[in-house]
């Protein structure tokens, strides 16, 4: 069964936000998707590097006025 996850990392300090994101991604099963919300552009860069290293993950990043959103799907 596919899960749709939402992860709010806006209030967590670095590196806790990166560690939390990594744990949720690690626990994802094929077909799961997640939207993570982040305020810090530097953290978004860290997370993109993490995601780039995992070929089974597909992701895109979007920016709103207040934050960034990373949508991740595990294939």
PQR file of N, CA, C, O and H, with PARSE charges and radii, in Angstrom:
ATOM      1  N   UNK A   1       0.832  -1.172   0.000 -0.4000 1.5000
ATOM      2  CA  UNK A   1       0.000   0.000   0.000 -0.0000 2.0000
ATOM      3  C   UNK A   1       0.884   1.244   0.000  0.5500 1.7000
ATOM      4  O   UNK A   1       1.783   1.362   0.832 -0.5500 1.4000
ATOM      5  N   UNK A   2       0.642   2.160  -0.910 -0.4000 1.5000
ATOM      6  CA  UNK A   2       1.430   3.385  -1.031 -0.0000 2.0000
ATOM      7  C   UNK A   2       1.028   4.382   0.047  0.5500 1.7000
ATOM      8  O   UNK A   2      -0.149   4.546   0.366 -0.5500 1.4000
ATOM      9  H   UNK A   2      -0.089   2.065  -1.586  0.4000 1.0000
ATOM     10  N   UNK A   3       2.037   5.037   0.592 -0.4000 1.5000
ATOM     11  CA  UNK A   3       1.780   6.051   1.615 -0.0000 2.0000
ATOM     12  C   UNK A   3       2.100   7.428   1.058  0.5500 1.7000
ATOM     13  O   UNK A   3       2.991   7.579   0.222 -0.5500 1.4000
ATOM     14  H   UNK A   3       2.993   4.903   0.332  0.4000 1.0000
ATOM     15  N   UNK A   4       1.374   8.420   1.522 -0.4000 1.5000
ATOM     16  CA  UNK A   4       1.611   9.810   1.176 -0.0000 2.0000
ATOM     17  C   UNK A   4       2.019  10.510   2.462  0.5500 1.7000
ATOM     18  O   UNK A   4       1.212  10.666   3.379 -0.5500 1.4000
ATOM     19  H   UNK A   4       0.650   8.298   2.201  0.4000 1.0000
ATOM     20  N   UNK A   5       3.269  10.928   2.521 -0.4000 1.5000
ATOM     21  CA  UNK A   5       3.839  11.478   3.738 -0.0000 2.0000
ATOM     22  C   UNK A   5       4.046  12.979   3.607  0.5500 1.7000
ATOM     23  O   UNK A   5       4.297  13.483   2.513 -0.5500 1.4000
ATOM     24  H   UNK A   5       3.924  10.802   1.776  0.4000 1.0000
ATOM     25  N   UNK A   6       3.939  13.690   4.715 -0.4000 1.5000
ATOM     26  CA  UNK A   6       4.280  15.105   4.753 -0.0000 2.0000
ATOM     27  C   UNK A   6       5.238  15.321   5.915  0.5500 1.7000
ATOM     28  O   UNK A   6       4.973  14.904   7.042 -0.5500 1.4000
ATOM     29  H   UNK A   6       3.735  13.281   5.604  0.4000 1.0000
ATOM     30  N   UNK A   7       6.339  15.970   5.626 -0.4000 1.5000
ATOM     31  CA  UNK A   7       7.379  16.188   6.618 -0.0000 2.0000
ATOM     32  C   UNK A   7       7.676  17.675   6.707  0.5500 1.7000
ATOM     33  O   UNK A   7       8.135  18.275   5.735 -0.5500 1.4000
ATOM     34  H   UNK A   7       6.554  16.308   4.710  0.4000 1.0000
ATOM     35  N   UNK A   8       7.421  18.274   7.856 -0.4000 1.5000
ATOM     36  CA  UNK A   8       7.676  19.698   8.061 -0.0000 2.0000
ATOM     37  C   UNK A   8       8.992  19.840   8.810  0.5500 1.7000
ATOM     38  O   UNK A   8       9.092  19.488   9.986 -0.5500 1.4000
ATOM     39  H   UNK A   8       7.048  17.787   8.646  0.4000 1.0000
ATOM     40  N   UNK A   9      10.001  20.358   8.118 -0.4000 1.5000
ATOM     41  CA  UNK A   9      11.331  20.520   8.698 -0.0000 2.0000
ATOM     42  C   UNK A   9      11.648  21.977   9.005  0.5500 1.7000
ATOM     43  O   UNK A   9      12.791  22.308   9.318 -0.5500 1.4000
ATOM     44  H   UNK A   9       9.921  20.644   7.163  0.4000 1.0000
ATOM     45  N   UNK A  10      10.658  22.843   8.920 -0.4000 1.5000
ATOM     46  CA  UNK A  10      10.896  24.277   9.046 -0.0000 2.0000
ATOM     47  C   UNK A  10      11.435  24.690  10.409  0.5500 1.7000
ATOM     48  O   UNK A  10      12.243  25.615  10.487 -0.5500 1.4000
ATOM     49  H   UNK A  10       9.729  22.574   8.665  0.4000 1.0000
ATOM     50  N   UNK A  11      11.022  24.050  11.458 -0.4000 1.5000
ATOM     51  CA  UNK A  11      11.415  24.465  12.804 -0.0000 2.0000
ATOM     52  C   UNK A  11      12.605  23.695  13.361  0.5500 1.7000
ATOM     53  O   UNK A  11      13.101  24.020  14.439 -0.5500 1.4000
ATOM     54  H   UNK A  11      10.365  23.298  11.395  0.4000 1.0000
ATOM     55  N   UNK A  12      13.064  22.684  12.641 -0.4000 1.5000
ATOM     56  CA  UNK A  12      14.179  21.885  13.130 -0.0000 2.0000
ATOM     57  C   UNK A  12      15.512  22.507  12.722  0.5500 1.7000
ATOM     58  O   UNK A  12      15.649  22.969  11.589 -0.5500 1.4000
ATOM     59  H   UNK A  12      12.661  22.420  11.765  0.4000 1.0000
ATOM     60  N   UNK A  13      16.493  22.527  13.618 -0.4000 1.5000
ATOM     61  CA  UNK A  13      17.807  23.074  13.274 -0.0000 2.0000
ATOM     62  C   UNK A  13      18.612  22.091  12.428  0.5500 1.7000
ATOM     63  O   UNK A  13      18.345  20.890  12.419 -0.5500 1.4000
ATOM     64  H   UNK A  13      16.381  22.151  14.538  0.4000 1.0000
ATOM     65  N   UNK A  14      19.603  22.630  11.718 -0.4000 1.5000
ATOM     66  CA  UNK A  14      20.551  21.790  11.015 -0.0000 2.0000
ATOM     67  C   UNK A  14      21.493  21.219  12.055  0.5500 1.7000
ATOM     68  O   UNK A  14      21.871  21.978  12.947 -0.5500 1.4000
ATOM     69  H   UNK A  14      19.819  23.607  11.725  0.4000 1.0000
ATOM     70  N   UNK A  15      21.900  19.998  12.038 -0.4000 1.5000
ATOM     71  CA  UNK A  15      21.690  18.942  11.053 -0.0000 2.0000
ATOM     72  C   UNK A  15      20.498  18.031  11.375  0.5500 1.7000
ATOM     73  O   UNK A  15      20.274  17.040  10.680 -0.5500 1.4000
ATOM     74  H   UNK A  15      21.593  19.381  11.313  0.4000 1.0000
ATOM     75  N   UNK A  16      19.736  18.360  12.420 -0.4000 1.5000
ATOM     76  CA  UNK A  16      18.602  17.506  12.800 -0.0000 2.0000
ATOM     77  C   UNK A  16      17.623  17.371  11.639  0.5500 1.7000
ATOM     78  O   UNK A  16      17.090  16.286  11.408 -0.5500 1.4000
ATOM     79  H   UNK A  16      19.918  19.164  12.985  0.4000 1.0000
ATOM     80  N   UNK A  17      17.379  18.460  10.904 -0.4000 1.5000
ATOM     81  CA  UNK A  17      16.431  18.395   9.792 -0.0000 2.0000
ATOM     82  C   UNK A  17      16.915  17.445   8.687  0.5500 1.7000
ATOM     83  O   UNK A  17      16.116  16.722   8.092 -0.5500 1.4000
ATOM     84  H   UNK A  17      17.813  19.342  11.092  0.4000 1.0000
ATOM     85  N   UNK A  18      18.212  17.452   8.421 -0.4000 1.5000
ATOM     86  CA  UNK A  18      18.757  16.550   7.399 -0.0000 2.0000
ATOM     87  C   UNK A  18      18.667  15.094   7.873  0.5500 1.7000
ATOM     88  O   UNK A  18      18.316  14.205   7.098 -0.5500 1.4000
ATOM     89  H   UNK A  18      18.861  18.040   8.905  0.4000 1.0000
ATOM     90  N   UNK A  19      18.981  14.862   9.126 -0.4000 1.5000
ATOM     91  CA  UNK A  19      18.907  13.503   9.674 -0.0000 2.0000
ATOM     92  C   UNK A  19      17.477  12.973   9.676  0.5500 1.7000
ATOM     93  O   UNK A  19      17.243  11.812   9.340 -0.5500 1.4000
ATOM     94  H   UNK A  19      19.267  15.584   9.756  0.4000 1.0000
ATOM     95  N   UNK A  20      16.531  13.810  10.048 -0.4000 1.5000
ATOM     96  CA  UNK A  20      15.113  13.418  10.059 -0.0000 2.0000
ATOM     97  C   UNK A  20      14.644  13.083   8.640  0.5500 1.7000
ATOM     98  O   UNK A  20      13.989  12.065   8.420 -0.5500 1.4000
ATOM     99  H   UNK A  20      16.721  14.754  10.321  0.4000 1.0000
ATOM    100  N   UNK A  21      14.986  13.950   7.681 -0.4000 1.5000
ATOM    101  CA  UNK A  21      14.638  13.725   6.282 -0.0000 2.0000
ATOM    102  C   UNK A  21      15.207  12.388   5.813  0.5500 1.7000
ATOM    103  O   UNK A  21      14.498  11.586   5.205 -0.5500 1.4000
ATOM    104  H   UNK A  21      15.518  14.777   7.860  0.4000 1.0000
ATOM    105  N   UNK A  22      16.480  12.152   6.093 -0.4000 1.5000
ATOM    106  CA  UNK A  22      17.138  10.924   5.671 -0.0000 2.0000
ATOM    107  C   UNK A  22      16.452   9.688   6.268  0.5500 1.7000
ATOM    108  O   UNK A  22      16.303   8.674   5.585 -0.5500 1.4000
ATOM    109  H   UNK A  22      17.056  12.804   6.587  0.4000 1.0000
ATOM    110  N   UNK A  23      16.043   9.767   7.514 -0.4000 1.5000
ATOM    111  CA  UNK A  23      15.374   8.624   8.153 -0.0000 2.0000
ATOM    112  C   UNK A  23      14.038   8.326   7.490  0.5500 1.7000
ATOM    113  O   UNK A  23      13.708   7.164   7.253 -0.5500 1.4000
ATOM    114  H   UNK A  23      16.164  10.590   8.068  0.4000 1.0000
ATOM    115  N   UNK A  24      13.269   9.362   7.190 -0.4000 1.5000
ATOM    116  CA  UNK A  24      11.973   9.157   6.536 -0.0000 2.0000
ATOM    117  C   UNK A  24      12.179   8.576   5.137  0.5500 1.7000
ATOM    118  O   UNK A  24      11.458   7.660   4.741 -0.5500 1.4000
ATOM    119  H   UNK A  24      13.537  10.306   7.382  0.4000 1.0000
ATOM    120  N   UNK A  25      13.153   9.096   4.383 -0.4000 1.5000
ATOM    121  CA  UNK A  25      13.440   8.565   3.049 -0.0000 2.0000
ATOM    122  C   UNK A  25      13.859   7.102   3.138  0.5500 1.7000
ATOM    123  O   UNK A  25      13.433   6.278   2.330 -0.5500 1.4000
ATOM    124  H   UNK A  25      13.738   9.841   4.704  0.4000 1.0000
ATOM    125  N   UNK A  26      14.690   6.786   4.117 -0.4000 1.5000
ATOM    126  CA  UNK A  26      15.146   5.404   4.308 -0.0000 2.0000
ATOM    127  C   UNK A  26      13.969   4.454   4.572  0.5500 1.7000
ATOM    128  O   UNK A  26      13.965   3.316   4.102 -0.5500 1.4000
ATOM    129  H   UNK A  26      15.036   7.455   4.774  0.4000 1.0000
ATOM    130  N   UNK A  27      12.985   4.926   5.318 -0.4000 1.5000
ATOM    131  CA  UNK A  27      11.826   4.102   5.677 -0.0000 2.0000
ATOM    132  C   UNK A  27      10.773   4.003   4.569  0.5500 1.7000
ATOM    133  O   UNK A  27       9.840   3.208   4.679 -0.5500 1.4000
ATOM    134  H   UNK A  27      12.988   5.850   5.700  0.4000 1.0000
ATOM    135  N   UNK A  28      10.909   4.797   3.506 -0.4000 1.5000
ATOM    136  CA  UNK A  28       9.931   4.763   2.426 -0.0000 2.0000
ATOM    137  C   UNK A  28       9.988   3.428   1.691  0.5500 1.7000
ATOM    138  O   UNK A  28      11.056   2.841   1.520 -0.5500 1.4000
ATOM    139  H   UNK A  28      11.667   5.443   3.416  0.4000 1.0000
ATOM    140  N   UNK A  29       8.824   2.962   1.263 -0.4000 1.5000
ATOM    141  CA  UNK A  29       8.696   1.741   0.469 -0.0000 2.0000
ATOM    142  C   UNK A  29       8.427   2.132  -0.986  0.5500 1.7000
ATOM    143  O   UNK A  29       7.975   3.248  -1.241 -0.5500 1.4000
ATOM    144  H   UNK A  29       7.955   3.438   1.401  0.4000 1.0000
ATOM    145  N   UNK A  30       8.696   1.237  -1.946 -0.4000 1.5000
ATOM    146  CA  UNK A  30       8.396   1.543  -3.341 -0.0000 2.0000
ATOM    147  C   UNK A  30       6.938   1.982  -3.508  0.5500 1.7000
ATOM    148  O   UNK A  30       6.020   1.341  -2.997 -0.5500 1.4000
ATOM    149  H   UNK A  30       9.063   0.331  -1.739  0.4000 1.0000
ATOM    150  N   UNK A  31       6.747   3.075  -4.226 -0.4000 1.5000
ATOM    151  CA  UNK A  31       5.418   3.634  -4.455 -0.0000 2.0000
ATOM    152  C   UNK A  31       5.055   4.738  -3.485  0.5500 1.7000
ATOM    153  O   UNK A  31       4.126   5.502  -3.748 -0.5500 1.4000
ATOM    154  H   UNK A  31       7.493   3.596  -4.642  0.4000 1.0000
ATOM    155  N   UNK A  32       5.763   4.845  -2.365 -0.4000 1.5000
ATOM    156  CA  UNK A  32       5.499   5.920  -1.400 -0.0000 2.0000
ATOM    157  C   UNK A  32       5.934   7.256  -1.976  0.5500 1.7000
ATOM    158  O   UNK A  32       6.861   7.325  -2.783 -0.5500 1.4000
ATOM    159  H   UNK A  32       6.518   4.224  -2.152  0.4000 1.0000
ATOM    160  N   UNK A  33       5.258   8.316  -1.554 -0.4000 1.5000
ATOM    161  CA  UNK A  33       5.723   9.658  -1.883 -0.0000 2.0000
ATOM    162  C   UNK A  33       5.671  10.533  -0.633  0.5500 1.7000
ATOM    163  O   UNK A  33       4.931  10.266   0.314 -0.5500 1.4000
ATOM    164  H   UNK A  33       4.505   8.260  -0.898  0.4000 1.0000
ATOM    165  N   UNK A  34       6.476  11.578  -0.668 -0.4000 1.5000
ATOM    166  CA  UNK A  34       6.602  12.467   0.478 -0.0000 2.0000
ATOM    167  C   UNK A  34       6.763  13.888  -0.016  0.5500 1.7000
ATOM    168  O   UNK A  34       7.384  14.137  -1.050 -0.5500 1.4000
ATOM    169  H   UNK A  34       7.077  11.795  -1.437  0.4000 1.0000
ATOM    170  N   UNK A  35       6.198  14.813   0.733 -0.4000 1.5000
ATOM    171  CA  UNK A  35       6.457  16.232   0.526 -0.0000 2.0000
ATOM    172  C   UNK A  35       7.112  16.751   1.796  0.5500 1.7000
ATOM    173  O   UNK A  35       6.556  16.635   2.889 -0.5500 1.4000
ATOM    174  H   UNK A  35       5.693  14.610   1.572  0.4000 1.0000
ATOM    175  N   UNK A  36       8.301  17.324   1.640 -0.4000 1.5000
ATOM    176  CA  UNK A  36       9.024  17.908   2.763 -0.0000 2.0000
ATOM    177  C   UNK A  36       9.038  19.424   2.589  0.5500 1.7000
ATOM    178  O   UNK A  36       9.277  19.928   1.491 -0.5500 1.4000
ATOM    179  H   UNK A  36       8.752  17.418   0.753  0.4000 1.0000
ATOM    180  N   UNK A  37       8.784  20.139   3.667 -0.4000 1.5000
ATOM    181  CA  UNK A  37       8.774  21.593   3.662 -0.0000 2.0000
ATOM    182  C   UNK A  37       9.986  22.091   4.448  0.5500 1.7000
ATOM    183  O   UNK A  37      10.211  21.690   5.589 -0.5500 1.4000
ATOM    184  H   UNK A  37       8.589  19.730   4.558  0.4000 1.0000
ATOM    185  N   UNK A  38      10.772  22.984   3.807 -0.4000 1.5000
ATOM    186  CA  UNK A  38      12.015  23.472   4.387 -0.0000 2.0000
ATOM    187  C   UNK A  38      12.112  24.978   4.136  0.5500 1.7000
ATOM    188  O   UNK A  38      11.678  25.455   3.087 -0.5500 1.4000
ATOM    189  H   UNK A  38      10.589  23.310   2.880  0.4000 1.0000
ATOM    190  N   UNK A  39      12.668  25.721   5.071 -0.4000 1.5000
ATOM    191  CA  UNK A  39      12.856  27.154   4.886 -0.0000 2.0000
ATOM    192  C   UNK A  39      14.257  27.517   4.396  0.5500 1.7000
ATOM    193  O   UNK A  39      14.408  28.489   3.656 -0.5500 1.4000
ATOM    194  H   UNK A  39      13.021  25.334   5.923  0.4000 1.0000
ATOM    195  N   UNK A  40      15.259  26.782   4.779 -0.4000 1.5000
ATOM    196  CA  UNK A  40      16.663  27.125   4.550 -0.0000 2.0000
ATOM    197  C   UNK A  40      17.154  26.586   3.201  0.5500 1.7000
ATOM    198  O   UNK A  40      17.137  25.377   2.968 -0.5500 1.4000
ATOM    199  H   UNK A  40      15.136  25.992   5.380  0.4000 1.0000
ATOM    200  N   UNK A  41      17.592  27.492   2.316 -0.4000 1.5000
ATOM    201  CA  UNK A  41      18.071  27.098   0.988 -0.0000 2.0000
ATOM    202  C   UNK A  41      19.307  26.209   1.075  0.5500 1.7000
ATOM    203  O   UNK A  41      19.479  25.319   0.242 -0.5500 1.4000
ATOM    204  H   UNK A  41      17.606  28.473   2.506  0.4000 1.0000
ATOM    205  N   UNK A  42      20.170  26.430   2.067 -0.4000 1.5000
ATOM    206  CA  UNK A  42      21.360  25.598   2.216 -0.0000 2.0000
ATOM    207  C   UNK A  42      20.984  24.155   2.556  0.5500 1.7000
ATOM    208  O   UNK A  42      21.621  23.216   2.078 -0.5500 1.4000
ATOM    209  H   UNK A  42      20.030  27.153   2.744  0.4000 1.0000
ATOM    210  N   UNK A  43      19.968  23.982   3.366 -0.4000 1.5000
ATOM    211  CA  UNK A  43      19.493  22.641   3.708 -0.0000 2.0000
ATOM    212  C   UNK A  43      18.916  21.967   2.467  0.5500 1.7000
ATOM    213  O   UNK A  43      19.116  20.770   2.260 -0.5500 1.4000
ATOM    214  H   UNK A  43      19.450  24.745   3.754  0.4000 1.0000
ATOM    215  N   UNK A  44      18.214  22.719   1.655 -0.4000 1.5000
ATOM    216  CA  UNK A  44      17.669  22.156   0.414 -0.0000 2.0000
ATOM    217  C   UNK A  44      18.804  21.615  -0.449  0.5500 1.7000
ATOM    218  O   UNK A  44      18.677  20.540  -1.035 -0.5500 1.4000
ATOM    219  H   UNK A  44      18.051  23.691   1.823  0.4000 1.0000
ATOM    220  N   UNK A  45      19.906  22.348  -0.532 -0.4000 1.5000
ATOM    221  CA  UNK A  45      21.071  21.874  -1.280 -0.0000 2.0000
ATOM    222  C   UNK A  45      21.625  20.579  -0.716  0.5500 1.7000
ATOM    223  O   UNK A  45      21.971  19.673  -1.474 -0.5500 1.4000
ATOM    224  H   UNK A  45      20.009  23.221  -0.056  0.4000 1.0000
ATOM    225  N   UNK A  46      21.714  20.478   0.610 -0.4000 1.5000
ATOM    226  CA  UNK A  46      22.165  19.237   1.261 -0.0000 2.0000
ATOM    227  C   UNK A  46      21.245  18.077   0.914  0.5500 1.7000
ATOM    228  O   UNK A  46      21.707  16.979   0.605 -0.5500 1.4000
ATOM    229  H   UNK A  46      21.432  21.214   1.226  0.4000 1.0000
ATOM    230  N   UNK A  47      19.945  18.324   0.966 -0.4000 1.5000
ATOM    231  CA  UNK A  47      18.973  17.266   0.695 -0.0000 2.0000
ATOM    232  C   UNK A  47      19.011  16.841  -0.768  0.5500 1.7000
ATOM    233  O   UNK A  47      18.833  15.661  -1.070 -0.5500 1.4000
ATOM    234  H   UNK A  47      19.569  19.216   1.217  0.4000 1.0000
ATOM    235  N   UNK A  48      19.239  17.778  -1.674 -0.4000 1.5000
ATOM    236  CA  UNK A  48      19.350  17.420  -3.085 -0.0000 2.0000
ATOM    237  C   UNK A  48      20.558  16.514  -3.317  0.5500 1.7000
ATOM    238  O   UNK A  48      20.473  15.559  -4.090 -0.5500 1.4000
ATOM    239  H   UNK A  48      19.384  18.736  -1.428  0.4000 1.0000
ATOM    240  N   UNK A  49      21.666  16.797  -2.667 -0.4000 1.5000
ATOM    241  CA  UNK A  49      22.841  15.935  -2.798 -0.0000 2.0000
ATOM    242  C   UNK A  49      22.544  14.533  -2.289  0.5500 1.7000
ATOM    243  O   UNK A  49      22.940  13.542  -2.904 -0.5500 1.4000
ATOM    244  H   UNK A  49      21.735  17.572  -2.039  0.4000 1.0000
ATOM    245  N   UNK A  50      21.855  14.456  -1.178 -0.4000 1.5000
ATOM    246  CA  UNK A  50      21.459  13.169  -0.613 -0.0000 2.0000
ATOM    247  C   UNK A  50      20.576  12.397  -1.591  0.5500 1.7000
ATOM    248  O   UNK A  50      20.792  11.207  -1.823 -0.5500 1.4000
ATOM    249  H   UNK A  50      21.533  15.261  -0.679  0.4000 1.0000
ATOM    250  N   UNK A  51      19.591  13.072  -2.158 -0.4000 1.5000
ATOM    251  CA  UNK A  51      18.656  12.419  -3.080 -0.0000 2.0000
ATOM    252  C   UNK A  51      19.332  12.025  -4.392  0.5500 1.7000
ATOM    253  O   UNK A  51      19.010  10.985  -4.967 -0.5500 1.4000
ATOM    254  H   UNK A  51      19.416  14.038  -1.970  0.4000 1.0000
ATOM    255  N   UNK A  52      20.260  12.845  -4.862 -0.4000 1.5000
ATOM    256  CA  UNK A  52      20.975  12.527  -6.106 -0.0000 2.0000
ATOM    257  C   UNK A  52      21.766  11.234  -5.994  0.5500 1.7000
ATOM    258  O   UNK A  52      22.024  10.577  -7.002 -0.5500 1.4000
ATOM    259  H   UNK A  52      20.521  13.689  -4.395  0.4000 1.0000
ATOM    260  N   UNK A  53      22.154  10.863  -4.780 -0.4000 1.5000
ATOM    261  CA  UNK A  53      22.971   9.669  -4.588 -0.0000 2.0000
ATOM    262  C   UNK A  53      22.144   8.386  -4.542  0.5500 1.7000
ATOM    263  O   UNK A  53      22.701   7.295  -4.422 -0.5500 1.4000
ATOM    264  H   UNK A  53      21.944  11.397  -3.961  0.4000 1.0000
ATOM    265  N   UNK A  54      20.818   8.507  -4.638 -0.4000 1.5000
ATOM    266  CA  UNK A  54      19.947   7.336  -4.531 -0.0000 2.0000
ATOM    267  C   UNK A  54      19.094   7.213  -5.802  0.5500 1.7000
ATOM    268  O   UNK A  54      18.062   7.872  -5.923 -0.5500 1.4000
ATOM    269  H   UNK A  54      20.365   9.393  -4.736  0.4000 1.0000
ATOM    270  N   UNK A  55      19.529   6.367  -6.750 -0.4000 1.5000
ATOM    271  CA  UNK A  55      18.866   6.307  -8.058 -0.0000 2.0000
ATOM    272  C   UNK A  55      17.417   5.828  -8.026  0.5500 1.7000
ATOM    273  O   UNK A  55      16.683   6.073  -8.984 -0.5500 1.4000
ATOM    274  H   UNK A  55      20.368   5.832  -6.652  0.4000 1.0000
ATOM    275  N   UNK A  56      16.979   5.158  -6.966 -0.4000 1.5000
ATOM    276  CA  UNK A  56      15.592   4.681  -6.906 -0.0000 2.0000
ATOM    277  C   UNK A  56      14.618   5.786  -6.499  0.5500 1.7000
ATOM    278  O   UNK A  56      13.407   5.567  -6.470 -0.5500 1.4000
ATOM    279  H   UNK A  56      17.575   4.959  -6.188  0.4000 1.0000
ATOM    280  N   UNK A  57      15.140   6.963  -6.185 -0.4000 1.5000
ATOM    281  CA  UNK A  57      14.295   8.087  -5.772 -0.0000 2.0000
ATOM    282  C   UNK A  57      14.156   9.092  -6.898  0.5500 1.7000
ATOM    283  O   UNK A  57      15.119   9.381  -7.609 -0.5500 1.4000
ATOM    284  H   UNK A  57      16.124   7.141  -6.208  0.4000 1.0000
ATOM    285  N   UNK A  58      12.961   9.619  -7.053 -0.4000 1.5000
ATOM    286  CA  UNK A  58      12.682  10.686  -8.008 -0.0000 2.0000
ATOM    287  C   UNK A  58      12.211  11.878  -7.184  0.5500 1.7000
ATOM    288  O   UNK A  58      11.409  11.723  -6.264 -0.5500 1.4000
ATOM    289  H   UNK A  58      12.179   9.385  -6.476  0.4000 1.0000
ATOM    290  N   UNK A  59      12.712  13.072  -7.516 -0.4000 1.5000
ATOM    291  CA  UNK A  59      12.345  14.223  -6.710 -0.0000 2.0000
ATOM    292  C   UNK A  59      12.308  15.489  -7.546  0.5500 1.7000
ATOM    293  O   UNK A  59      12.926  15.579  -8.607 -0.5500 1.4000
ATOM    294  H   UNK A  59      13.364  13.198  -8.264  0.4000 1.0000
ATOM    295  N   UNK A  60      11.573  16.455  -7.044 -0.4000 1.5000
ATOM    296  CA  UNK A  60      11.597  17.798  -7.616 -0.0000 2.0000
ATOM    297  C   UNK A  60      11.481  18.802  -6.476  0.5500 1.7000
ATOM    298  O   UNK A  60      10.919  18.515  -5.419 -0.5500 1.4000
ATOM    299  H   UNK A  60      11.071  16.381  -6.182  0.4000 1.0000
ATOM    300  N   UNK A  61      12.023  19.976  -6.723 -0.4000 1.5000
ATOM    301  CA  UNK A  61      12.046  21.043  -5.722 -0.0000 2.0000
ATOM    302  C   UNK A  61      11.274  22.223  -6.272  0.5500 1.7000
ATOM    303  O   UNK A  61      11.451  22.609  -7.427 -0.5500 1.4000
ATOM    304  H   UNK A  61      12.479  20.209  -7.581  0.4000 1.0000
ATOM    305  N   UNK A  62      10.415  22.798  -5.439 -0.4000 1.5000
ATOM    306  CA  UNK A  62       9.714  24.023  -5.813 -0.0000 2.0000
ATOM    307  C   UNK A  62       9.858  25.028  -4.680  0.5500 1.7000
ATOM    308  O   UNK A  62      10.083  24.661  -3.527 -0.5500 1.4000
ATOM    309  H   UNK A  62      10.271  22.484  -4.501  0.4000 1.0000
ATOM    310  N   UNK A  63       9.725  26.297  -5.028 -0.4000 1.5000
ATOM    311  CA  UNK A  63       9.874  27.358  -4.039 -0.0000 2.0000
ATOM    312  C   UNK A  63       8.616  28.212  -4.022  0.5500 1.7000
ATOM    313  O   UNK A  63       8.083  28.573  -5.071 -0.5500 1.4000
ATOM    314  H   UNK A  63       9.542  26.595  -5.965  0.4000 1.0000
ATOM    315  N   UNK A  64       8.146  28.532  -2.815 -0.4000 1.5000
ATOM    316  CA  UNK A  64       7.059  29.484  -2.648 -0.0000 2.0000
ATOM    317  C   UNK A  64       7.662  30.739  -2.032  0.5500 1.7000
ATOM    318  O   UNK A  64       8.880  30.834  -1.878 -0.5500 1.4000
ATOM    319  H   UNK A  64       8.579  28.238  -1.963  0.4000 1.0000
ATOM    320  N   UNK A  65       6.832  31.682  -1.686 -0.4000 1.5000
ATOM    321  CA  UNK A  65       7.329  32.913  -1.068 -0.0000 2.0000
ATOM    322  C   UNK A  65       8.021  32.643   0.259  0.5500 1.7000
ATOM    323  O   UNK A  65       8.968  33.343   0.618 -0.5500 1.4000
ATOM    324  H   UNK A  65       5.843  31.605  -1.811  0.4000 1.0000
ATOM    325  N   UNK A  66       7.561  31.641   0.988 -0.4000 1.5000
ATOM    326  CA  UNK A  66       8.031  31.428   2.350 -0.0000 2.0000
ATOM    327  C   UNK A  66       8.939  30.225   2.538  0.5500 1.7000
ATOM    328  O   UNK A  66       9.700  30.181   3.505 -0.5500 1.4000
ATOM    329  H   UNK A  66       6.792  31.072   0.697  0.4000 1.0000
ATOM    330  N   UNK A  67       8.880  29.242   1.637 -0.4000 1.5000
ATOM    331  CA  UNK A  67       9.640  28.023   1.879 -0.0000 2.0000
ATOM    332  C   UNK A  67       9.896  27.256   0.589  0.5500 1.7000
ATOM    333  O   UNK A  67       9.501  27.667  -0.502 -0.5500 1.4000
ATOM    334  H   UNK A  67       8.261  29.277   0.852  0.4000 1.0000
ATOM    335  N   UNK A  68      10.571  26.129   0.759 -0.4000 1.5000
ATOM    336  CA  UNK A  68      10.833  25.201  -0.332 -0.0000 2.0000
ATOM    337  C   UNK A  68      10.063  23.922  -0.049  0.5500 1.7000
ATOM    338  O   UNK A  68       9.824  23.552   1.101 -0.5500 1.4000
ATOM    339  H   UNK A  68      10.891  25.795   1.645  0.4000 1.0000
ATOM    340  N   UNK A  69       9.685  23.261  -1.133 -0.4000 1.5000
ATOM    341  CA  UNK A  69       9.012  21.966  -1.014 -0.0000 2.0000
ATOM    342  C   UNK A  69       9.748  20.967  -1.883  0.5500 1.7000
ATOM    343  O   UNK A  69      10.019  21.215  -3.058 -0.5500 1.4000
ATOM    344  H   UNK A  69       9.879  23.561  -2.067  0.4000 1.0000
ATOM    345  N   UNK A  70      10.061  19.845  -1.286 -0.4000 1.5000
ATOM    346  CA  UNK A  70      10.707  18.755  -2.026 -0.0000 2.0000
ATOM    347  C   UNK A  70       9.723  17.596  -2.061  0.5500 1.7000
ATOM    348  O   UNK A  70       9.309  17.080  -1.022 -0.5500 1.4000
ATOM    349  H   UNK A  70       9.841  19.643  -0.332  0.4000 1.0000
ATOM    350  N   UNK A  71       9.359  17.198  -3.265 -0.4000 1.5000
ATOM    351  CA  UNK A  71       8.480  16.027  -3.441 -0.0000 2.0000
ATOM    352  C   UNK A  71       9.383  14.862  -3.836  0.5500 1.7000
ATOM    353  O   UNK A  71      10.143  14.948  -4.801 -0.5500 1.4000
ATOM    354  H   UNK A  71       9.695  17.617  -4.109  0.4000 1.0000
ATOM    355  N   UNK A  72       9.289  13.787  -3.086 -0.4000 1.5000
ATOM    356  CA  UNK A  72      10.114  12.595  -3.313 -0.0000 2.0000
ATOM    357  C   UNK A  72       9.187  11.410  -3.553  0.5500 1.7000
ATOM    358  O   UNK A  72       8.210  11.210  -2.832 -0.5500 1.4000
ATOM    359  H   UNK A  72       8.672  13.717  -2.303  0.4000 1.0000
ATOM    360  N   UNK A  73       9.512  10.632  -4.575 -0.4000 1.5000
ATOM    361  CA  UNK A  73       8.792   9.387  -4.848 -0.0000 2.0000
ATOM    362  C   UNK A  73       9.815   8.273  -4.915  0.5500 1.7000
ATOM    363  O   UNK A  73      10.856   8.412  -5.556 -0.5500 1.4000
ATOM    364  H   UNK A  73      10.306  10.795  -5.160  0.4000 1.0000
ATOM    365  N   UNK A  74       9.517   7.176  -4.256 -0.4000 1.5000
ATOM    366  CA  UNK A  74      10.406   6.024  -4.308 -0.0000 2.0000
ATOM    367  C   UNK A  74       9.874   5.061  -5.347  0.5500 1.7000
ATOM    368  O   UNK A  74       8.735   4.601  -5.270 -0.5500 1.4000
ATOM    369  H   UNK A  74       8.671   7.064  -3.735  0.4000 1.0000
ATOM    370  N   UNK A  75      10.725   4.761  -6.327 -0.4000 1.5000
ATOM    371  CA  UNK A  75      10.323   3.890  -7.433 -0.0000 2.0000
ATOM    372  C   UNK A  75      10.547   2.435  -7.134  0.5500 1.7000
ATOM    373  O   UNK A  75      10.255   1.581  -7.972 -0.5500 1.4000
ATOM    374  H   UNK A  75      11.651   5.134  -6.389  0.4000 1.0000
TER
END
